[in-house]
């Protein structure tokens, strides 16, 4: 409850659309999503993935895998002795990603799941690493602490989490204010909104290891890599 209150006091905008509305929206755009992310997100997603430093034999999870570009790279990085998992709310995205992985000959080392990441269908201490690219900000403010605790549950002790997200850190920038105005006006279509990435991760009890501020078309993002400390 305290984490939720602190996040609310940070002033992050709400995400008023329902999960079913989100699913229908991403199903509709699934066939063009790869083109959209190539323009606006791809560069920083790849930077975040590089900072996660995946190794052969590791087990990794991507939350919100979209069109599967990063999941394909993860499956390549962990090799035949590793395993990559992906969860996404959109069945359309799952089909697009499955075709990508089939074409790359990597489907045998990947397991895909269609569902809400707010309740992860994996056992405790399963993963060496978890990756989220422009996905954490899709969850409403009260959901973020719960999701990060779910990630903590499925990470092994010492496991890493890499997040790249729209950032509210530079809250006075003109582009950020314009984007937040657009989010308020069309929340079902611009459901991403800037959040305090590093602060949310600190509140959830993670150790910050790497962080970097980046910018796309004047809109700020953060890349943050954290580690799960302790045995729980």
SVG drawing of the C-alpha trace seen along z (x, -y; Angstrom):
<svg xmlns="http://www.w3.org/2000/svg" viewBox="-12 -23 39 50">
<polyline fill="none" stroke="black" stroke-width="0.4" points="0.0,0.0 2.8,-2.4 4.5,-1.7 1.2,-2.5 0.8,-5.7 4.3,-6.8 3.8,-6.1 0.6,-8.1 2.3,-11.0 4.8,-11.0 2.1,-12.4 2.2,-9.8 -0.8,-9.9 -3.4,-7.0 -4.0,-4.4 -7.8,-4.5 -8.3,-1.9 -9.2,1.7 -7.1,4.7 -9.6,5.9 -9.4,2.6 -5.6,2.9 -5.8,6.4 -8.1,5.4 -5.9,2.4 -2.7,4.3 -4.4,7.1 -5.4,4.5 -2.0,3.1 0.0,6.3 0.8,6.6 2.3,3.1 3.8,2.9 7.2,3.9 7.4,0.9 6.1,-1.4 8.7,-0.3 11.5,-0.4 11.0,-4.2 10.4,-5.1 11.7,-2.4 14.1,0.1 17.4,-1.7 16.8,-2.0 15.3,1.4 18.5,2.9 20.7,0.7 18.8,1.9 19.1,5.5 22.9,5.1 23.1,3.8 21.3,6.9 24.4,8.9 22.7,12.2 24.9,15.3 24.6,18.7 22.7,21.2 20.6,18.6 16.8,18.5 15.3,15.1 11.7,13.7 10.4,10.7 7.3,9.0 5.4,7.4 7.3,8.9 5.3,7.2 6.5,8.2 9.3,10.4 12.3,8.4 14.1,8.4 12.9,11.9 14.6,13.2 17.8,11.6 17.4,13.1 16.9,16.6 20.1,16.2 22.0,15.0 21.1,17.8 21.9,20.4 20.7,24.0 21.4,24.6 19.3,21.6 15.6,20.8 13.7,17.6 10.1,17.0 7.7,14.3 4.4,13.0 2.1,10.6 -1.5,9.7 -2.1,9.7 -2.8,12.9 -2.1,11.0 1.4,10.2 1.9,13.8 1.1,14.9 3.4,12.3 6.3,13.3 5.7,17.0 6.1,16.5 9.3,14.5 10.8,17.1 9.8,20.0 11.5,18.2 14.7,17.7 14.6,21.4 14.5,20.4 11.1,21.6 12.5,24.7 14.2,22.5 11.3,20.1 8.1,20.5 5.3,17.9 2.3,17.2 -0.7,14.9 -1.9,13.3 -1.7,10.5 1.8,10.1 0.2,8.8 0.1,12.5 3.1,14.3 2.5,18.0 6.0,19.0 7.5,20.5 9.5,18.7 13.2,18.1 12.9,19.3 14.8,16.7 18.3,15.4 17.0,12.2 13.8,10.3 13.5,7.7 10.8,5.0 10.9,2.6 8.4,-0.2 6.0,2.1 6.2,1.0 4.5,-2.3 1.5,-0.5 0.5,0.6 -1.6,-1.7 0.1,-3.3 -1.3,-1.0 -0.3,2.0 3.4,1.1 4.5,2.1 2.6,5.4 4.1,6.2 7.6,5.4 7.1,7.7 5.9,10.5 9.1,10.0 11.1,10.1 9.3,13.4 10.3,15.2 13.9,13.9 16.6,15.9 18.7,14.3 21.1,12.0 18.9,12.0 18.8,8.9 16.0,6.8 16.4,4.4 13.7,1.7 13.5,-0.9 10.5,-3.2 9.2,-6.7 10.5,-8.9 8.9,-11.6 12.2,-12.5 12.5,-15.7 8.9,-16.7 9.3,-20.2 10.2,-19.5 7.8,-20.8 7.6,-17.5 6.8,-15.6 4.0,-18.1 2.6,-17.8 2.7,-14.0 1.0,-13.9 -1.7,-16.2 -2.2,-13.8 -2.4,-10.9 -5.1,-12.6 -7.1,-13.3 -6.7,-9.9 -5.8,-7.4 -7.0,-4.4 -4.6,-4.9 -1.7,-6.6 -1.7,-4.3 2.0,-4.6 2.8,-7.5 6.0,-8.7 6.8,-7.3 9.5,-7.7 11.3,-4.5 14.2,-4.5 12.1,-5.6 9.6,-2.8 12.4,-0.2 13.9,-1.5 10.6,-1.5 10.2,2.2 13.5,3.0 15.8,3.5 19.5,2.5 20.3,0.0 23.3,1.1 23.1,-0.8 21.1,-3.8 21.0,-6.1 18.8,-8.9 18.0,-8.9 15.8,-10.9 13.7,-10.2 12.1,-13.0 12.5,-15.2 10.7,-12.7 12.8,-11.4 13.2,-7.7 15.3,-5.9 17.3,-2.7 17.7,-1.1 19.3,2.3 18.7,3.5 19.6,6.6 17.5,8.6 19.3,8.8 18.6,11.2 17.2,14.7 13.4,13.9"/>
</svg>
